[in-house]
Amino acid sequence: MSDSWNYTESPVLYPLDTGRLRRVIETAAQQASWGRPMQAGQGLGIAAHYSFVSYVAAVVEVAVSAKGKLSILRVELG
């Protein structure tokens, strides 16, 4: 990795903590009730990122209509 991956913050002081990232993902999933039954045409997606010495995750609940129109129903952040 280049020296700029941590946005000039010291990787010694602020190393990537995969355990912390996992807890952020688990928190977002729990808040969104990940694993619950869903209606046909609905689903959940999850994304996580480490940037600027911060850990973030989001779960997005979506629905697709019979005509293929995508709607965002809910977003939970962790």
C-alpha positions in Angstrom: 0.0 0.0 0.0 1.1 3.5 -0.6 1.7 5.9 2.3 -1.6 7.8 1.6 -4.0 4.8 2.2 -4.8 6.1 5.7 -5.3 9.8 4.7 -2.0 10.9 6.3 -2.9 9.4 9.6 -0.3 7.1 11.1 -1.0 3.4 10.3 0.9 2.7 13.6 -1.5 4.8 15.6 -4.6 3.9 13.5 -4.1 0.5 12.0 -6.9 -1.2 10.1 -8.9 -3.1 12.7 -10.9 -5.9 11.0 -12.6 -6.8 14.3 -14.0 -3.3 14.6 -15.1 -3.4 11.0 -16.9 -6.7 11.6 -18.7 -5.2 14.7 -19.9 -2.2 12.7 -21.2 -4.6 10.0 -22.9 -6.8 12.6 -24.5 -3.7 14.3 -25.9 -2.4 11.0 -27.2 -5.9 10.2 -28.9 -6.3 13.6 -30.5 -2.9 13.3 -31.9 -3.8 9.9 -33.2 -7.2 11.2 -30.9 -9.1 8.8 -32.2 -12.6 8.1 -35.9 -11.9 8.6 -38.4 -13.3 6.1 -39.1 -10.9 3.2 -41.8 -10.6 0.6 -41.1 -11.6 -3.0 -39.3 -8.9 -4.9 -37.7 -7.4 -1.7 -34.2 -7.9 -0.4 -31.3 -6.5 1.7 -27.9 -5.4 0.6 -24.9 -4.5 2.9 -21.8 -2.4 2.3 -18.9 -1.5 4.7 -15.9 0.8 4.4 -13.0 2.1 6.3 -12.0 5.6 5.4 -10.6 8.7 7.2 -9.9 6.5 10.3 -13.7 5.7 10.5 -15.6 2.5 10.1 -19.1 2.6 8.4 -21.6 0.1 7.2 -25.1 0.5 5.7 -27.9 -2.0 5.0 -30.3 -1.0 2.3 -33.7 -2.6 2.0 -35.0 -2.5 -1.6 -38.0 -3.7 -3.5 -38.4 -4.4 -7.2 -41.8 -3.9 -8.8 -43.2 -6.3 -11.4 -42.1 -3.7 -14.0 -38.6 -3.7 -12.7 -38.7 -0.4 -10.9 -36.3 -0.4 -7.9 -37.4 1.4 -4.7 -35.3 2.0 -1.6 -37.5 1.3 1.4 -35.1 1.8 4.3 -31.4 2.4 5.1 -29.8 1.5 8.4 -26.3 2.7 9.3 -23.8 1.1 11.6 
